[in-house]
Amino acid sequence: MAKNKNNAASSNARTTTARGQRAPKGVLRRLIRTLFEFYPVLLPVTLVCILINAIVSAVPSIFMQNIIAIVDETYRSGDWASVSGRIFTFVGILVAMYVISLLAGFTYTQLMAVITQGSLKKMREKMFNHMQDLPIRYFDTNGRGDIMSYYTNDVDTLRQMISQSLPQMLISGVTLLSVFCIMMYYSVILGLIVVVGVVCMAFAARYITSHSSKYFLRQQVTLAKAEAFMEEMMTGQKVIKVFCHEDGAKADFDKVNGEIFYNARNGNRFANILMPMMGNIGNVMYVVVALVGGALMLSGASNISISGMAFGISIVVPFLNMTRQFAGSIGQVSNQVNMVIMGLAGAHRIFALLDEEPEADEGYVTLVNAKENPDGSLTECKERTNVWAWKHPHHDGTTTYTRLMGDVRFFDVDFGYTPEKTVLHNISLYAKPGQKLAFVGSTGAGKTTITNLINRFYDIADGKIRYDGININKIKKADLRHSLGIVLQDTNLFTGTVMENIRYGNLDADDDACIDAAKLAGADDFIRRLPEGYNTMLYGNGANLSQGQRQLLAIARAAVADPPVMILDEATSSIDTRTEAIVQRGMDALMAGRTVFVIAHRLSTVRNANAIMVLDHGRIIERGTHEDLLKLKGTYYQLYTGALELD
């Protein structure tokens, strides 16, 4: 229910973004602010170089006007010798300006390469670091492929926007402003013609981009959807083949791929119209300026301008060049609009991830190394003593130390993944140090939910959970989880050697400790038969191992952590009967002296539990030892004898 509800909300949010004509307000401002945080010195230097490059690109029009004016004047007088020096001076200055522009352009392109790739690197680090602080609820309600899309598709759109679109738009914008000022300086009448052309361009660009942008935004969303689909298909490839669902998978992929094609095609159809339309409007504007300028020049009409110069060839020819430059700059801005929209869509998704609330932790009780004094009290110490204690600071300034024993108690606990639906009702139980508690019941009865509350993957709605007499909400989550070992039904192994995967449970463990843990779990025998033993590399979640072997490594990983409390969630579900006998001996040794919570469908694995809790719809309906529950001849008796199936 929670998952569906959250997914629906997430889907609605994305749809709203996709159908809108522009990304939410403030995204561009936040992105620029983030870039300045990443590069507070390099980015301003780059902006200065961009401005120099843009301004210098508009300056040649002034020199062209001066040179044409000199040539025109000389043509009338015939005195070439007196003006040749002035012409060469202007040409020399023009060459110098182009050299400056070249150097500024080279500098900013090199700096932008550093800023772009560095910003993406820091953005990925920021996302990944933040993701480590997110609660389990986030990963339970968001697809893995969709999350991966943040690091691929969304980051890639940022790369294009930061490295290409934003610098180009800034250059074009500064060039437009510079050229327009020069135009109005030379002739207000011709400048107004350009303004009319710009208005036409603006309306055309607005119409086209309003249609193309919504498709580009949808394309970004469907890319994330496709990546989530591909991740799911790759993970379930064996299931697809087993059930001969290849044709169905192809049809589903064609549907997802078709959505990308539809959005990308329509977006690009509109986007591809934009440049030719801008170019043609620019050509019309060029022709109109030439006709009006020529007519005014031939008629001898007075020129309205800041410069006070009369109409002449020295005004009209540079003005035509500036008109072409002006139209080209507008075209370049329009060409980048869609890339900016896609980049802002990616930035919006990235910032949405960064804005996800991190896992709250108000705990202040920590786990520390301790040594026992002659009087039985505990003292904190830095060296590892294999004695752990809860360090509990109090409001009066005193601090008490409680030995870590593994005493876990539930008092009238209620819990729901959403406030609207409670899944655990009035759960009360206790597990004294060294006791083994088992949870049995049908799927969805609440067995795994109880263990999720012990390690505070989720927080309870009502009631209390005490760990060694301390309210579990007062214990820092990292310290709480450090005291727990857990073996899940779904085993996750990481790329690395077998030894590294076992050591994942305790990074301070040496090789001997890892090997001892493997022996305890019954994994040592098969590990030594691997091509390189403990140095064998594992890839793709241990794809080169059987499911049972992966589960044995997970048990060994929990064993090397040596915690006082163990949670075994269907830990032997993927192990065959022969292997189970081997594992059970290791499990018995692993569980000795520890508080253990066991979730099992195989009731044979829980017969020796100190207490068995039978759950149904989030309530404990029976509790007792194996023998006691058989005598009751209730639900457990029916489960054990096969009269009732665990489904």
C-alpha positions, -999 to +999 in steps of 0.1 A: +000+000+000+027+024+010+048+015-019+020+020-044+009+052-028+044+067-029+050+055-064+018+071-075+028+104-059+062+102-075+046+094-108+022+123-105+050+147-097+070+136-127+040+138-150+034+174-139+070+183-146+069+165-179+037+182-191+047+217-181+062+240-206+091+248-185+110+235-155+100+247-120+110+282-111+142+285-091+160+255-106+183+275-128+191+299-100+198+270-076+220+253-102+241+284-108+244+289-070+256+253-067+282+258-095+295+289-077+298+268-045+318+241-064+341+266-081+340+300-064+372+313-082+373+294-115+337+302-124+340+340-122+372+339-142+354+318-168+325+343-169+349+372-174+366+354-203+331+347-218+322+383-215+354+395-231+349+370-260+313+382-265+320+419-263+350+417-286+329+398-312+306+429-315+335+455-317+345+448-354+313+464-366+326+498-352+359+494-370+342+484-402+321+515-401+352+537-396+372+520-423+343+522-448+338+559-439+375+566-446+374+547-479+343+565-490+357+599-481+390+590-498+371+578-529+355+612-532+387+632-526+412+607-543+439+613-516+448+577-507+482+584-493+469+605-464+445+578-451+465+546-456+481+549-422+447+553-405+434+523-423+464+502-412+460+514-377+423+503-376+432+470-392+460+464-366+436+472-337+410+448-353+436+420-355+446+427-319+409+425-308+405+391-326+437+378-309+422+389-275+389+372-285+408+340-295+427+339-262+396+346-241+377+319-261+405+293-256+407+301-219+370+298-212+366+265-232+395+250-212+381+262-179+346+251-188+359+215-194+373+215-159+342+231-144+318+209-162+334+175-155+344+186-120+308+198-112+294+165-125+319+146-103+310+166-073+272+164-081+274+126-083+294+125-050+268+148-034+240+126-046+256+093-035+266+107-001+231+120+004+217+087-007+236+069+021+217+090+046+182+083+032+159+059+051+151+024+039+116+037+031+129+057+001+145+026-015+114+005-008+092+030-027+115+039-057+127+016-084+165+009-086+165+017-124+148+050-118+174+059-091+202+049-114+188+073-140+198+102-118+235+092-123+232+086-160+205+104-180+199+134-156+236+141-151+243+138-188+217+165-196+235+187-170+268+181-188+254+193-221+237+223-205+267+234-184+294+228-211+275+240-242+241+257-237+247+281-208+280+295-222+266+298-257+235+316-244+256+339-223+278+348-253+248+352-276+230+374-250+260+397-245+266+399-282+229+407-288+230+435-262+263+449-276+252+448-312+218+463-304+234+492-286+258+498-316+228+497-339+208+523-320+240+544-318+242+545-356+205+545-366+173+544-346+151+539-377+170+508-389+173+496-353+135+497-349+132+475-380+155+450-362+133+453-331+102+443-352+121+413-365+132+403-330+095+404-318+086+381-347+114+358-338+104+358-301+068+348-309+079+321-333+105+308-307+079+308-279+054+289-300+078+263-311+097+258-278+064+255-259+056+225-279+091+210-281+100+215-245+071+194-231+082+165-253+118+168-242+107+169-206+086+138-212+116+122-229+137+127-198+110+109-177+105+080-201+143+075-202+143+070-165+113+046-170+132+027-196+163+024-175+142+010-146+126-015-170+160-027-183+173-031-148+143-052-140+146-073-171+183-080-166+178-090-130+149-113-139+165-128-171+164-164-158+128-161-148+120-147-183+136-177-199+122-203-175+086-191-182+093-185-219+083-149-216+107-136-242+080-124-265+062-107-237+094-090-226+100-078-261+065-064-264+069-046-230+102-032-241+088-021-275+061-002-256+086+016-233+110+022-262+081+035-283+073+061-256+109+074-259+107+074-297+074+093-297+086+120-273+120+123-289+106+124-324+080+151-316+104+171-296+130+171-324+104+178-350+095+211-334+131+218-325+143+212-360+118+238-373+132+265-350+165+272-367+152+274-403+124+297-391+149+319-372+172+319-402+144+329-427+131+357-404+167+369-401+170+369-439+138+388-443+150+413-417+183+416-436+165+424-469+142+449-453+171+467-436+189+468-469+159+482-488+150+507-462+186+518-456+193+521-494+161+541-499+168+564-471+204+569-483+193+576-519+165+600-508+189+619-485+166+615-456+179+627-422+192+600-398+179+597-363+208+585-342+229+590-311+260+594-333+245+622-353+259+608-386+240+611-418+228+581-438+255+567-461+272+536-472+294+537-440+262+533-420+242+509-441+269+483-449+281+478-413+244+478-402+237+449-426+266+430-411+253+437-376+218+426-387+232+392-398+251+389-366+221+398-345+198+373-363+225+346-359+228+353-322+191+349-317+192+317-337+219+304-314+200+313-283+169+296-297+189+265-306+200+261-270+166+266-254+156+230-257+189+217-243+185+241-214+150+228-208+162+192-208+191+202-185+167+219-161+145+188-161+175+167-151+185+193-125+150+193-111+151+155-106+186+157-091+176+185-067+144+165-058+167+136-048+190+160-027+159+175-011+147+141+001+146+141+039+176+122+054+170+095+079+162+112+112+184+102+142+178+119+175+196+092+195+224+101+219+232+068+235+264+054+218+282+021+218+317+022+232+346-002+241+347-008+279+366-026+305+352-040+337+365-027+370+370-048+401+337-036+416+318-047+385+313-012+370+324-004+335+348+023+322+351+035+287+384+028+269+398+033+235+414-001+229+392-030+218+384-052+247+355-073+233+334-058+260+309-033+247+288-009+267+260+017+261+272+051+270+242+070+283+246+107+290+219+122+313+205+156+316+221+162+350+256+159+334+262+123+346+270+094+323+261+058+330+275+027+312+253-004+306+269-036+293+257-047+259+238-079+265+212-082+238+181-079+259+153-068+236+117-062+247+086-049+229+058-032+249+024-028+231+039-018+198+017-006+169+032+002+135+020+010+100+040+018+068+013+045+063-007+063+090-039+050+073-031+013+077-017-004+108+001-036+101+013-045+136-012-045+165-003-044+202+030-065+199+045-074+232+074-098+235+108-102+252+140-119+243+165-123+271+202-124+264+210-158+248+174-166+239+162-176+205+128-163+194+112-175+162+084-159+142+062-180+120+031-172+100+018-167+065+033-142+041+024-106+051+017-115+087+043-090+100+073-112+107+099-092+088+083-059+099+091-068+135+128-072+128+128-040+107+117-022+139+145-037+160+172-021+138+150+010+133+146+008+095+112+021+105+100+038+137+070+026+156+038+045+158+030+036+194+044+016+223+081+011+233+110-010+223+138-014+249+173-027+242+192-036+274+167-014+293+172+016+271+145+031+249+156+022+214+148+057+201+175+071+224+202+049+208+220+064+178+210+043+147+246+035+136+255+022+171+223+003+173+229-014+140+265-021+149+253-042+177+230-063+154+238-089+128+214-097+101+211-123+074+184-116+048+166-139+026+178-119-005+216-121-004+236-092-017+273-097-025+296-070-039+322-070-066+354-081-049+371-112-035+353-137-013+375-125+016+364-089+011+328-099+010+331-117+044+351-088+059+322-065+049+307-075+082+337-061+102+362-041+083+387-044+112+387-082+110+419-099+098+421-129+074+421-154+102+389-140+117+372-141+083+383-177+078+370-187+113+337-170+104+335-190+072+342-222+091+315-214+116+290-208+088+300-240+070+313-220+040+351-228+043+348-261+024+333-248-008+354-216-007+386-236-008+373-255-038+370-222-057+396-214-084+415-190-061+400-199-028+393-168-006+409-146-033+383-156-059+367-125-074+329-123-073+309-103-099+273-095-105+261-103-070+281-135-069+266-148-102+294-175-103+281-190-071+250-210-063+222-194-043+231-216-013+267-206-015+258-170-016+237-175+015+265-192+033+288-162+026+261-139+040+260-160+072+298-158+074+296-121+070+272-118+099+294-142+119+326-121+115+307-091+129+302-110+162+272-091+174+252-100+205+219-100+186+213-119+154+184-115+130+179-144+106+153-137+080+148-169+061+185-174+063+184-211+052+155-207+027+178-211-004+199-240+010+192-276+001+185-302+028+221-316+029+236-281+030+211-271+056+224-298+080+259-283+076+247-248+080+225-256+110+255-268+130+273-236+122+242-216+129+239-233+163+275-223+171+268-188+158+237-184+179+253-197+211+252-170+238+234-146+215+199-132+213+185-145+181+154-136+161+145-162+135+120-159+107+114-192+090+090-211+068+108-243+075+094-251+109+121-277+115+146-249+119+128-233+149+120-264+170+147-256+195+137-219+199+130-207+235+098-192+222+078-193+190+055-164+180+027-173+156+016-141+138-015-135+117-025-101+102+000-083+125-011-099+157+006-125+179-021-152+181+000-180+197+033-181+217+052-208+235+078-235+229+075-260+201+061-287+225+036-263+241+023-251+208+018-286+195-002-294+226-025-265+219-033-280+185-039-245+172-025-227+141+011-238+148+000-274+151-018-271+118+012-255+102+036-281+115+015-311+105+008-296+071-029-291+077-024-254+070+000-240+044+023-210+048+013-189+019 
